[in-house]
Amino acid sequence: MLGRYVVAELWTDRRIPMDRENNALLNEKYGGALPLYLIFTPDGREVARLGGRPSVAEFTAFLEKGLVQ
């Protein structure tokens, strides 16, 4: 299913200035859950959000939400 998505990562845990900025942005916009998975439409609208360590079934259901848009 991941092959149907454009996958991006936002690094937040290294000890470099860019990661500290990314961490601040993540906390400000989305809260502090790590890992955090987000699905956006091509125009930037958030479709689904999933934080923590989901089961395979939960993650699959999350991915399916993005495919129905």
GROMACS elastic network, one bead per residue, 0.5 to 0.9 nm:
[ bonds ]
;  ai    aj funct       b0    kb
    1     4     6  0.57000   500
    1     5     6  0.75749   500
    1    60     6  0.81230   500
    1    63     6  0.71917   500
    1    64     6  0.82606   500
    2     5     6  0.53583   500
    2     6     6  0.79167   500
    2     7     6  0.76480   500
    2    63     6  0.78213   500
    3     6     6  0.76300   500
    3     7     6  0.86028   500
    4    67     6  0.82509   500
    5    39     6  0.87973   500
    5    66     6  0.88252   500
    5    67     6  0.88762   500
   10    19     6  0.81939   500
   10    22     6  0.68397   500
   10    23     6  0.85487   500
   10    26     6  0.85966   500
   11    14     6  0.72544   500
   11    18     6  0.83956   500
   11    19     6  0.57747   500
   11    20     6  0.89971   500
   11    22     6  0.67921   500
   11    23     6  0.78261   500
   12    15     6  0.84835   500
   12    16     6  0.89839   500
   12    18     6  0.80361   500
   12    20     6  0.62708   500
   12    21     6  0.79116   500
   12    22     6  0.55475   500
   12    24     6  0.85893   500
   12    26     6  0.82692   500
   13    16     6  0.85051   500
   13    19     6  0.62342   500
   13    20     6  0.76198   500
   13    23     6  0.75876   500
   14    17     6  0.86717   500
   14    18     6  0.87390   500
   14    19     6  0.59647   500
   14    20     6  0.79146   500
   15    18     6  0.85727   500
   15    19     6  0.67670   500
   15    20     6  0.72240   500
   16    19     6  0.55496   500
   16    20     6  0.65541   500
   16    21     6  0.89705   500
   17    20     6  0.51354   500
   17    21     6  0.63105   500
   17    22     6  0.86480   500
   18    21     6  0.51192   500
   18    22     6  0.61510   500
   18    23     6  0.86117   500
   19    23     6  0.59891   500
   19    24     6  0.85325   500
   20    23     6  0.50476   500
   20    24     6  0.62586   500
   20    25     6  0.86746   500
   21    24     6  0.51499   500
   21    25     6  0.62522   500
   21    26     6  0.86127   500
   22    25     6  0.50675   500
   22    26     6  0.60640   500
   22    27     6  0.86093   500
   23    26     6  0.50220   500
   23    27     6  0.61398   500
   23    28     6  0.85021   500
   23    32     6  0.83900   500
   24    27     6  0.52287   500
   24    28     6  0.60522   500
   24    29     6  0.85914   500
   25    28     6  0.51086   500
   25    29     6  0.60321   500
   25    30     6  0.80586   500
   26    29     6  0.54512   500
   26    30     6  0.54671   500
   26    31     6  0.63928   500
   26    32     6  0.68607   500
   26    33     6  0.89877   500
   27    30     6  0.55207   500
   27    33     6  0.82992   500
   28    31     6  0.62297   500
   28    32     6  0.84055   500
   30    33     6  0.80329   500
   30    36     6  0.85733   500
   32    35     6  0.88119   500
   32    36     6  0.82688   500
   32    51     6  0.88959   500
   33    36     6  0.57224   500
   33    50     6  0.88058   500
   33    51     6  0.54232   500
   33    52     6  0.60814   500
   34    37     6  0.85252   500
   34    51     6  0.62279   500
   34    52     6  0.56572   500
   34    53     6  0.82450   500
   35    50     6  0.84619   500
   35    51     6  0.58099   500
   35    52     6  0.53328   500
   35    53     6  0.69477   500
   36    49     6  0.73480   500
   36    50     6  0.58922   500
   36    52     6  0.63929   500
   36    53     6  0.87282   500
   37    48     6  0.81443   500
   37    49     6  0.57261   500
   37    50     6  0.50908   500
   37    51     6  0.60881   500
   37    52     6  0.85839   500
   37    62     6  0.89282   500
   38    46     6  0.71551   500
   38    47     6  0.75913   500
   38    48     6  0.57704   500
   38    50     6  0.65285   500
   38    51     6  0.86137   500
   39    45     6  0.84610   500
   39    46     6  0.59311   500
   39    47     6  0.54049   500
   39    48     6  0.51642   500
   39    49     6  0.65414   500
   39    62     6  0.86504   500
   39    63     6  0.79464   500
   39    65     6  0.85508   500
   39    66     6  0.62098   500
   40    43     6  0.76608   500
   40    44     6  0.54366   500
   40    45     6  0.52713   500
   40    47     6  0.53730   500
   40    48     6  0.73110   500
   40    66     6  0.76710   500
   41    44     6  0.52599   500
   41    45     6  0.52249   500
   41    46     6  0.65023   500
   41    47     6  0.67307   500
   41    66     6  0.79732   500
   41    69     6  0.76724   500
   42    45     6  0.75125   500
   46    49     6  0.77314   500
   47    65     6  0.73074   500
   47    66     6  0.62408   500
   47    69     6  0.78905   500
   48    62     6  0.68049   500
   48    63     6  0.82990   500
   48    65     6  0.66905   500
   48    66     6  0.67910   500
   49    62     6  0.76469   500
   50    53     6  0.87119   500
   50    54     6  0.78590   500
   50    58     6  0.88407   500
   50    59     6  0.79498   500
   50    62     6  0.71129   500
   51    54     6  0.75453   500
   53    59     6  0.88550   500
   54    57     6  0.78362   500
   54    58     6  0.55852   500
   54    59     6  0.58551   500
   55    58     6  0.51183   500
   55    59     6  0.61695   500
   55    60     6  0.85095   500
   56    59     6  0.51717   500
   56    60     6  0.60297   500
   56    61     6  0.85769   500
   57    60     6  0.51234   500
   57    61     6  0.61808   500
   57    62     6  0.85761   500
   58    61     6  0.51683   500
   58    62     6  0.61738   500
   58    63     6  0.87492   500
   59    63     6  0.62420   500
   59    64     6  0.86210   500
   60    63     6  0.51169   500
   60    64     6  0.61893   500
   60    65     6  0.88205   500
   61    64     6  0.50351   500
   61    65     6  0.64726   500
   62    65     6  0.53568   500
   62    66     6  0.71720   500
   63    66     6  0.54846   500
   63    67     6  0.68120   500
   64    67     6  0.51323   500
   64    68     6  0.66978   500
   65    68     6  0.57104   500
   65    69     6  0.73407   500
   66    69     6  0.57934   500
